Amino acid sequence: MPASRTGADGSAVVRALSYNVRSMRDDTAALARVIRACAPDVVLVQEAPRFAGWRKRLARLARESGLVVLSGGAPAAGPALLCSPRAAVERTEDVLLPLTPGLHRRGFATAVVRFGRAARLGVLSCHLSLRSAERYEQGGMLLERVRDLGVPHVLAGGDLNERPDGRTFRRVAGALRDCRAAAPWGGEFTSPAAAPAQRIDALFTTPGIEVLACGVPAGLPGVAPADLRRATDHLPVLAALRVPAS
């Protein structure tokens, strides 16, 4: 897994992590240890705390992971973004998706950040619906929001609640690059953490971003198997990306 760095040409190698943290209801210390060991520049969080005290809890996770809160949490109905001090923040926006009566409200946490002087990256964290029809519509909204970020290079991802052969996953992967498929590294399956048997968490990029490696960081130095099991009910997805200057 390549380390973060900035190139002489203005490009940047960025480490990105997607992680469903189940509202931090499990072992938060183990969760923070996993995140720290992955050394991410940006973390796409799903199921961030969103009820009473959510700001303090999310800030605690960021602090213990060596990161800062970028956006999301309750205002995005669960998705959130964390980033390292390496990222210069240009703008953020939390987006609530249409509510289907009787179902959980969904949203996107989005931001545009810069690494070095010239590598600009749009970022979007999502957690799509459990219901197939709604999930498919949300996949289309995700692609619209990627375009609306107004930057040439975007990273999007999270918990899709669907495997790669599902129609929503295929809809997103048809427009964006599935990082795991482009440069497989580490483990493949993300759920459930105790006995992973399916890949429902993923990272995607727009064309122009080079995917160097992507997968579950099992075996990464500092990532203990016991911590992966205790941290939450999903395994994280870690990717290294080369973002061109723009």
C-alpha atoms as a printed R data frame, in Angstrom:
    type eleno elety resid chain resno       x       y       z
1   ATOM     1    CA   MET     A     1   0.000   0.000   0.000
2   ATOM     2    CA   PRO     A     2   1.766   3.174  -1.202
3   ATOM     3    CA   ALA     A     3   2.389   5.956   1.292
4   ATOM     4    CA   SER     A     4   0.910   9.437   0.951
5   ATOM     5    CA   ARG     A     5   3.101  11.923  -0.843
6   ATOM     6    CA   THR     A     6   3.037  14.944  -3.142
7   ATOM     7    CA   GLY     A     7   4.849  14.805  -6.462
8   ATOM     8    CA   ALA     A     8   7.018  17.438  -8.095
9   ATOM     9    CA   ASP     A     9   4.419  17.696 -10.876
10  ATOM    10    CA   GLY     A    10   1.717  18.733  -8.403
11  ATOM    11    CA   SER     A    11   0.033  15.331  -8.272
12  ATOM    12    CA   ALA     A    12  -0.614  13.645  -4.929
13  ATOM    13    CA   VAL     A    13  -0.837  10.083  -3.684
14  ATOM    14    CA   VAL     A    14  -3.831  10.055  -1.339
15  ATOM    15    CA   ARG     A    15  -4.822   7.257   1.027
16  ATOM    16    CA   ALA     A    16  -8.591   6.981   1.401
17  ATOM    17    CA   LEU     A    17 -10.560   4.789   3.801
18  ATOM    18    CA   SER     A    18 -14.261   3.879   3.737
19  ATOM    19    CA   TYR     A    19 -15.647   2.563   7.034
20  ATOM    20    CA   ASN     A    20 -19.123   1.800   8.406
21  ATOM    21    CA   VAL     A    21 -18.661   2.466  12.147
22  ATOM    22    CA   ARG     A    22 -22.149   1.380  13.319
23  ATOM    23    CA   SER     A    23 -22.750   4.592  15.300
24  ATOM    24    CA   MET     A    24 -19.636   3.802  17.379
25  ATOM    25    CA   ARG     A    25 -21.621   1.250  19.394
26  ATOM    26    CA   ASP     A    26 -18.758  -1.241  19.533
27  ATOM    27    CA   ASP     A    27 -15.115  -0.860  20.653
28  ATOM    28    CA   THR     A    28 -14.233   2.745  19.849
29  ATOM    29    CA   ALA     A    29 -10.605   2.325  20.926
30  ATOM    30    CA   ALA     A    30 -10.202  -0.578  18.484
31  ATOM    31    CA   LEU     A    31 -11.913   1.477  15.777
32  ATOM    32    CA   ALA     A    32  -9.470   4.346  16.265
33  ATOM    33    CA   ARG     A    33  -6.491   1.980  16.234
34  ATOM    34    CA   VAL     A    34  -7.589   0.522  12.891
35  ATOM    35    CA   ILE     A    35  -8.042   3.970  11.369
36  ATOM    36    CA   ARG     A    36  -4.672   5.218  12.663
37  ATOM    37    CA   ALA     A    37  -2.869   2.148  11.322
38  ATOM    38    CA   CYS     A    38  -4.354   2.762   7.854
39  ATOM    39    CA   ALA     A    39  -2.867   6.295   7.884
40  ATOM    40    CA   PRO     A    40  -5.633   7.780   5.709
41  ATOM    41    CA   ASP     A    41  -5.712  11.300   4.334
42  ATOM    42    CA   VAL     A    42  -9.506  11.130   4.112
43  ATOM    43    CA   VAL     A    43 -12.064   8.800   5.717
44  ATOM    44    CA   LEU     A    44 -15.524   8.201   4.275
45  ATOM    45    CA   VAL     A    45 -17.596   7.245   7.322
46  ATOM    46    CA   GLN     A    46 -21.009   5.584   7.313
47  ATOM    47    CA   GLU     A    47 -23.346   5.296  10.294
48  ATOM    48    CA   ALA     A    48 -21.593   8.096  12.148
49  ATOM    49    CA   PRO     A    49 -23.334   9.107  15.390
50  ATOM    50    CA   ARG     A    50 -26.376  11.276  14.595
51  ATOM    51    CA   PHE     A    51 -28.405  11.581  17.793
52  ATOM    52    CA   ALA     A    52 -27.795  13.369  21.130
53  ATOM    53    CA   GLY     A    53 -24.104  14.091  21.644
54  ATOM    54    CA   TRP     A    54 -23.172  13.131  18.098
55  ATOM    55    CA   ARG     A    55 -20.734  16.043  17.603
56  ATOM    56    CA   LYS     A    56 -18.675  15.142  20.663
57  ATOM    57    CA   ARG     A    57 -18.595  11.462  19.765
58  ATOM    58    CA   LEU     A    58 -17.546  12.050  16.167
59  ATOM    59    CA   ALA     A    59 -14.951  14.601  17.288
60  ATOM    60    CA   ARG     A    60 -13.599  12.040  19.766
61  ATOM    61    CA   LEU     A    61 -13.195   9.439  17.020
62  ATOM    62    CA   ALA     A    62 -11.415  11.969  14.813
63  ATOM    63    CA   ARG     A    63  -9.112  13.078  17.623
64  ATOM    64    CA   GLU     A    64  -8.192   9.536  18.660
65  ATOM    65    CA   SER     A    65  -7.541   8.674  15.003
66  ATOM    66    CA   GLY     A    66  -5.276  11.698  14.459
67  ATOM    67    CA   LEU     A    67  -7.815  13.360  12.157
68  ATOM    68    CA   VAL     A    68 -10.349  16.196  12.119
69  ATOM    69    CA   VAL     A    69 -14.066  16.228  11.262
70  ATOM    70    CA   LEU     A    70 -14.674  17.582   7.783
71  ATOM    71    CA   SER     A    71 -18.449  17.246   7.333
72  ATOM    72    CA   GLY     A    72 -21.488  15.063   7.878
73  ATOM    73    CA   GLY     A    73 -22.891  13.220  10.865
74  ATOM    74    CA   ALA     A    74 -26.455  14.172  11.791
75  ATOM    75    CA   PRO     A    75 -26.817  16.829   9.035
76  ATOM    76    CA   ALA     A    76 -26.150  14.142   6.408
77  ATOM    77    CA   ALA     A    77 -28.225  11.454   8.206
78  ATOM    78    CA   GLY     A    78 -25.180   9.340   9.012
79  ATOM    79    CA   PRO     A    79 -22.420   9.666   6.400
80  ATOM    80    CA   ALA     A    80 -19.449  11.787   7.479
81  ATOM    81    CA   LEU     A    81 -15.978  12.765   6.305
82  ATOM    82    CA   LEU     A    82 -12.779  12.947   8.342
83  ATOM    83    CA   CYS     A    83  -9.454  14.190   7.028
84  ATOM    84    CA   SER     A    84  -5.824  14.580   8.016
85  ATOM    85    CA   PRO     A    85  -4.133  17.968   8.449
86  ATOM    86    CA   ARG     A    86  -2.572  17.319   5.042
87  ATOM    87    CA   ALA     A    87  -5.892  18.180   3.366
88  ATOM    88    CA   ALA     A    88  -6.684  21.846   2.733
89  ATOM    89    CA   VAL     A    89 -10.476  22.224   2.807
90  ATOM    90    CA   GLU     A    90 -12.054  24.289   0.034
91  ATOM    91    CA   ARG     A    91 -15.738  23.631   0.780
92  ATOM    92    CA   THR     A    92 -18.154  21.139   2.314
93  ATOM    93    CA   GLU     A    93 -21.853  20.344   1.893
94  ATOM    94    CA   ASP     A    94 -24.190  17.918   3.630
95  ATOM    95    CA   VAL     A    95 -27.014  16.646   1.417
96  ATOM    96    CA   LEU     A    96 -30.270  15.034   2.588
97  ATOM    97    CA   LEU     A    97 -31.950  12.719   0.095
98  ATOM    98    CA   PRO     A    98 -35.735  12.462  -0.372
99  ATOM    99    CA   LEU     A    99 -37.428  10.644   2.499
100 ATOM   100    CA   THR     A   100 -39.505   7.565   1.779
101 ATOM   101    CA   PRO     A   101 -42.158   7.259   4.531
102 ATOM   102    CA   GLY     A   102 -41.358   4.413   6.863
103 ATOM   103    CA   LEU     A   103 -37.708   4.150   5.786
104 ATOM   104    CA   HIS     A   104 -34.505   5.561   7.226
105 ATOM   105    CA   ARG     A   105 -33.481   9.021   5.950
106 ATOM   106    CA   ARG     A   106 -30.354   8.917   3.799
107 ATOM   107    CA   GLY     A   107 -27.840  11.554   2.774
108 ATOM   108    CA   PHE     A   108 -24.394  12.354   1.409
109 ATOM   109    CA   ALA     A   109 -21.455  14.031   3.129
110 ATOM   110    CA   THR     A   110 -19.427  15.895   0.503
111 ATOM   111    CA   ALA     A   111 -16.356  18.092   0.317
112 ATOM   112    CA   VAL     A   112 -13.697  19.444  -2.006
113 ATOM   113    CA   VAL     A   113 -10.168  19.293  -0.606
114 ATOM   114    CA   ARG     A   114  -6.702  20.035  -1.928
115 ATOM   115    CA   PHE     A   115  -3.438  18.192  -1.386
116 ATOM   116    CA   GLY     A   116  -0.326  20.235  -1.968
117 ATOM   117    CA   ARG     A   117  -0.795  23.208  -4.257
118 ATOM   118    CA   ALA     A   118  -2.649  21.668  -7.157
119 ATOM   119    CA   ALA     A   119  -4.235  18.244  -6.514
120 ATOM   120    CA   ARG     A   120  -7.930  18.965  -5.915
121 ATOM   121    CA   LEU     A   121 -10.271  16.127  -4.966
122 ATOM   122    CA   GLY     A   122 -14.032  15.981  -4.521
123 ATOM   123    CA   VAL     A   123 -15.146  13.446  -1.911
124 ATOM   124    CA   LEU     A   124 -18.571  11.903  -1.259
125 ATOM   125    CA   SER     A   125 -19.551   9.439   1.477
126 ATOM   126    CA   CYS     A   126 -22.808   7.501   1.155
127 ATOM   127    CA   HIS     A   127 -24.873   4.788   2.813
128 ATOM   128    CA   LEU     A   128 -27.532   3.587   0.406
129 ATOM   129    CA   SER     A   129 -30.960   2.178   1.189
130 ATOM   130    CA   LEU     A   130 -31.792  -1.387   2.143
131 ATOM   131    CA   ARG     A   131 -34.718  -1.287  -0.316
132 ATOM   132    CA   SER     A   132 -33.734  -2.115  -3.896
133 ATOM   133    CA   ALA     A   133 -35.859   0.460  -5.751
134 ATOM   134    CA   GLU     A   134 -34.882   3.317  -3.457
135 ATOM   135    CA   ARG     A   135 -31.232   2.247  -3.534
136 ATOM   136    CA   TYR     A   136 -31.223   2.359  -7.338
137 ATOM   137    CA   GLU     A   137 -32.593   5.903  -7.338
138 ATOM   138    CA   GLN     A   138 -30.010   6.933  -4.768
139 ATOM   139    CA   GLY     A   139 -27.282   5.510  -6.999
140 ATOM   140    CA   GLY     A   140 -28.422   7.919  -9.695
141 ATOM   141    CA   MET     A   141 -28.444  10.805  -7.192
142 ATOM   142    CA   LEU     A   142 -24.887   9.894  -6.201
143 ATOM   143    CA   LEU     A   143 -23.731  10.206  -9.815
144 ATOM   144    CA   GLU     A   144 -25.533  13.540 -10.161
145 ATOM   145    CA   ARG     A   145 -23.867  14.852  -6.989
146 ATOM   146    CA   VAL     A   146 -20.443  13.710  -8.253
147 ATOM   147    CA   ARG     A   147 -21.007  15.825 -11.356
148 ATOM   148    CA   ASP     A   148 -22.320  18.740  -9.307
149 ATOM   149    CA   LEU     A   149 -19.140  18.926  -7.216
150 ATOM   150    CA   GLY     A   150 -17.659  20.749 -10.196
151 ATOM   151    CA   VAL     A   151 -14.132  19.324 -10.015
152 ATOM   152    CA   PRO     A   152 -12.519  16.936 -12.497
153 ATOM   153    CA   HIS     A   153 -11.384  14.383  -9.920
154 ATOM   154    CA   VAL     A   154 -13.826  12.831  -7.428
155 ATOM   155    CA   LEU     A   155 -13.731   9.942  -4.967
156 ATOM   156    CA   ALA     A   156 -17.102   8.504  -3.925
157 ATOM   157    CA   GLY     A   157 -17.976   5.497  -1.845
158 ATOM   158    CA   GLY     A   158 -19.323   3.894   1.250
159 ATOM   159    CA   ASP     A   159 -21.796   1.190   2.198
160 ATOM   160    CA   LEU     A   160 -23.859   0.383  -0.889
161 ATOM   161    CA   ASN     A   161 -25.854  -2.381   0.815
162 ATOM   162    CA   GLU     A   162 -25.354  -4.327  -2.403
163 ATOM   163    CA   ARG     A   163 -22.850  -6.685  -3.987
164 ATOM   164    CA   PRO     A   164 -21.000  -5.942  -7.247
165 ATOM   165    CA   ASP     A   165 -23.520  -7.925  -9.304
166 ATOM   166    CA   GLY     A   166 -26.434  -5.798  -8.049
167 ATOM   167    CA   ARG     A   167 -28.012  -3.271 -10.393
168 ATOM   168    CA   THR     A   168 -27.186  -0.215  -8.253
169 ATOM   169    CA   PHE     A   169 -23.554  -1.239  -7.806
170 ATOM   170    CA   ARG     A   170 -23.363  -1.825 -11.552
171 ATOM   171    CA   ARG     A   171 -24.986   1.563 -12.213
172 ATOM   172    CA   VAL     A   172 -22.346   3.357 -10.148
173 ATOM   173    CA   ALA     A   173 -19.474   1.225 -11.478
174 ATOM   174    CA   GLY     A   174 -20.680   1.856 -15.030
175 ATOM   175    CA   ALA     A   175 -20.010   5.572 -14.639
176 ATOM   176    CA   LEU     A   176 -17.125   5.522 -12.161
177 ATOM   177    CA   ARG     A   177 -14.139   3.217 -11.648
178 ATOM   178    CA   ASP     A   178 -14.520   0.523  -8.977
179 ATOM   179    CA   CYS     A   179 -11.197   0.863  -7.143
180 ATOM   180    CA   ARG     A   180 -11.077  -2.724  -5.926
181 ATOM   181    CA   ALA     A   181 -11.631  -4.077  -9.439
182 ATOM   182    CA   ALA     A   182  -9.011  -1.693 -10.847
183 ATOM   183    CA   ALA     A   183  -6.172  -2.525  -8.429
184 ATOM   184    CA   PRO     A   184  -6.994  -5.362  -6.029
185 ATOM   185    CA   TRP     A   185  -4.947  -5.491  -2.828
186 ATOM   186    CA   GLY     A   186  -5.593  -6.969   0.609
187 ATOM   187    CA   GLY     A   187  -8.919  -8.619   1.327
188 ATOM   188    CA   GLU     A   188 -12.084  -8.479  -0.762
189 ATOM   189    CA   PHE     A   189 -15.122  -9.074   1.465
190 ATOM   190    CA   THR     A   190 -16.306  -6.427   3.922
191 ATOM   191    CA   SER     A   191 -19.332  -7.873   5.725
192 ATOM   192    CA   PRO     A   192 -19.880  -9.125   8.332
193 ATOM   193    CA   ALA     A   193 -16.618  -8.306  10.112
194 ATOM   194    CA   ALA     A   194 -16.534 -11.539  12.124
195 ATOM   195    CA   ALA     A   195 -16.869 -13.777   9.039
196 ATOM   196    CA   PRO     A   196 -16.760 -11.663   5.865
197 ATOM   197    CA   ALA     A   197 -18.642 -13.210   2.956
198 ATOM   198    CA   GLN     A   198 -19.707 -10.308   0.732
199 ATOM   199    CA   ARG     A   199 -18.391  -7.037  -0.687
200 ATOM   200    CA   ILE     A   200 -20.983  -4.324  -0.061
201 ATOM   201    CA   ASP     A   201 -18.587  -1.470   0.782
202 ATOM   202    CA   ALA     A   202 -16.640   0.141  -2.052
203 ATOM   203    CA   LEU     A   203 -14.700   3.136  -3.306
204 ATOM   204    CA   PHE     A   204 -15.120   4.629  -6.793
205 ATOM   205    CA   THR     A   205 -13.252   7.324  -8.720
206 ATOM   206    CA   THR     A   206 -13.784   9.452 -11.775
207 ATOM   207    CA   PRO     A   207 -11.506   8.892 -14.795
208 ATOM   208    CA   GLY     A   208  -8.106  10.506 -14.490
209 ATOM   209    CA   ILE     A   209  -7.392   9.276 -10.975
210 ATOM   210    CA   GLU     A   210  -4.920   6.393 -10.961
211 ATOM   211    CA   VAL     A   211  -5.884   3.623  -8.553
212 ATOM   212    CA   LEU     A   212  -2.699   2.156  -7.062
213 ATOM   213    CA   ALA     A   213  -4.212  -0.340  -4.617
214 ATOM   214    CA   CYS     A   214  -7.560  -1.040  -2.958
215 ATOM   215    CA   GLY     A   215  -8.944  -3.590  -0.528
216 ATOM   216    CA   VAL     A   216  -9.611  -4.568   3.057
217 ATOM   217    CA   PRO     A   217  -6.438  -3.809   5.067
218 ATOM   218    CA   ALA     A   218  -6.250  -7.201   6.757
219 ATOM   219    CA   GLY     A   219  -2.567  -7.914   7.298
220 ATOM   220    CA   LEU     A   220  -1.538  -4.259   7.075
221 ATOM   221    CA   PRO     A   221   1.085  -3.554   9.774
222 ATOM   222    CA   GLY     A   222  -0.663  -2.270  12.889
223 ATOM   223    CA   VAL     A   223  -4.111  -3.574  11.900
224 ATOM   224    CA   ALA     A   224  -4.841  -6.366  14.378
225 ATOM   225    CA   PRO     A   225  -7.431  -9.004  13.405
226 ATOM   226    CA   ALA     A   226  -8.981  -8.689  16.871
227 ATOM   227    CA   ASP     A   227  -9.403  -4.935  16.390
228 ATOM   228    CA   LEU     A   228 -11.127  -5.462  13.041
229 ATOM   229    CA   ARG     A   229 -13.637  -7.778  14.698
230 ATOM   230    CA   ARG     A   230 -14.231  -5.543  17.724
231 ATOM   231    CA   ALA     A   231 -14.356  -2.154  16.019
232 ATOM   232    CA   THR     A   232 -17.676  -2.504  14.157
233 ATOM   233    CA   ASP     A   233 -19.689  -4.977  12.066
234 ATOM   234    CA   HIS     A   234 -18.055  -4.023   8.736
235 ATOM   235    CA   LEU     A   235 -14.465  -4.213   7.547
236 ATOM   236    CA   PRO     A   236 -12.912  -1.051   6.114
237 ATOM   237    CA   VAL     A   237 -11.811  -0.476   2.523
238 ATOM   238    CA   LEU     A   238  -8.458   1.269   2.031
239 ATOM   239    CA   ALA     A   239  -7.231   2.690  -1.276
240 ATOM   240    CA   ALA     A   240  -4.182   4.541  -2.518
241 ATOM   241    CA   LEU     A   241  -4.939   6.955  -5.352
242 ATOM   242    CA   ARG     A   242  -2.756   9.214  -7.478
243 ATOM   243    CA   VAL     A   243  -4.688  12.455  -7.996
244 ATOM   244    CA   PRO     A   244  -3.377  14.638 -10.859
245 ATOM   245    CA   ALA     A   245  -2.815  18.351 -10.544
246 ATOM   246    CA   SER     A   246  -5.840  20.305 -11.720
